[in-house]
Amino acid sequence: MNNRGFTLLELMVSIAVLTIVSGALYAASMTLTQAARSQEAKTATIDHAQSGLLLMVRNIRQASSASINWTALPGPVLTYRAATDIDGNGTAVDIGVELELGPVRTLTRDVSDLNGDGITDTQLILVEDGQVRVIANGLLIDEDLNQNDVLDTGEDTNQNGVLDHGLWFRQAGQGIRISLQCEQATMVQGRPVNTGLFETVVPRN
């Protein structure tokens, strides 16, 4: 019986093959992990943006067009008053057939931390009669430093060639064009993942 062991050459070849296979498996594992992270981050930003946009659309549809501060558009803040059944007659129209309007509503970033949760520029809130409601989190930082809606030198901080507002309202005919961009902190290929959604909504009142 031949009890001869591995030669040095055979051992070196075996180690080399094992190293190559291990490296390939590691690379495949890292690729799959990165793809999973990317998909999770993308899903999270889409969820934030979609839920925030849906809530804004519902609110703005209830608005009185006459109560909207059109002169402040385009801009990052929208103020308006919504049709509300104030006298309890079952409709937002009073006995004199006049539209009843509730308190002023403001859609804006929570720059002053009005709800005291420690989140400011990246949080979208609805303020009404002193009450603050969080609409979305993870807003992109507004790159438009002078609020002129033009990409000026030094404003493209994420270097994507586009002026990102995060939150922006502009007039579109009789309606309002909403731009909402959310970002997830998870880094994919050296950059955070972000999603932008756009919707035009026309007030019903």
Long-range contacts (C-beta under 8 A, 24 or more apart in sequence): 34-188, 34-189, 37-186, 37-188, 38-186, 38-188, 38-193, 40-186, 41-184, 41-186, 41-188, 41-192, 41-193, 42-184, 42-193, 42-195, 44-138, 44-184, 44-186, 44-193, 45-138, 45-182, 45-183, 45-184, 45-193, 45-194, 45-195, 46-195, 48-136, 48-137, 48-138, 48-182, 48-195, 49-136, 49-180, 49-181, 49-182, 49-195, 49-196, 49-197, 50-197, 51-136, 52-124, 52-135, 52-136, 52-180, 52-182, 53-178, 53-180, 53-197, 53-199, 55-126, 55-135, 55-136, 56-107, 56-135, 56-178, 56-180, 56-199, 56-201, 57-178, 57-199, 57-201, 59-105, 59-107, 59-126, 60-107, 60-176, 60-178, 60-201, 60-203, 61-201, 61-202, 61-203, 61-204, 62-203, 62-204, 62-205, 63-105, 63-203, 63-204, 63-205, 64-99, 64-101, 64-203, 64-205, 65-174, 65-203, 65-205, 67-101, 67-104, 68-176, 68-203, 70-171, 73-169, 73-170, 73-171, 73-176, 74-149, 74-168, 74-169, 74-170, 74-171, 75-147, 75-168, 75-169, 76-108, 76-109, 76-142, 76-147, 76-165, 76-166, 76-167, 76-168, 76-169, 77-106, 77-107, 77-108, 77-169, 78-106, 78-107, 78-108, 78-169, 78-176, 79-104, 79-105, 79-106, 79-107, 80-104, 80-105, 80-203, 81-105, 82-205, 83-204, 83-205, 92-205, 99-205, 102-128, 102-129, 103-128, 103-129, 104-128, 107-135, 107-167, 107-169, 108-167, 109-139, 109-142, 109-166, 109-167, 110-134, 122-166, 122-183, 124-167, 124-180, 136-180, 136-182, 137-182, 138-182, 138-183, 138-184, 139-166, 139-167, 139-180, 139-181, 139-182, 139-183, 140-164, 140-165, 140-166, 140-181, 140-182, 140-183, 140-194, 141-166, 142-166, 142-167, 158-191, 164-196, 172-200, 173-202, 174-202, 174-203, 175-200, 175-201, 175-202, 175-203, 176-200, 176-201, 176-202, 176-203
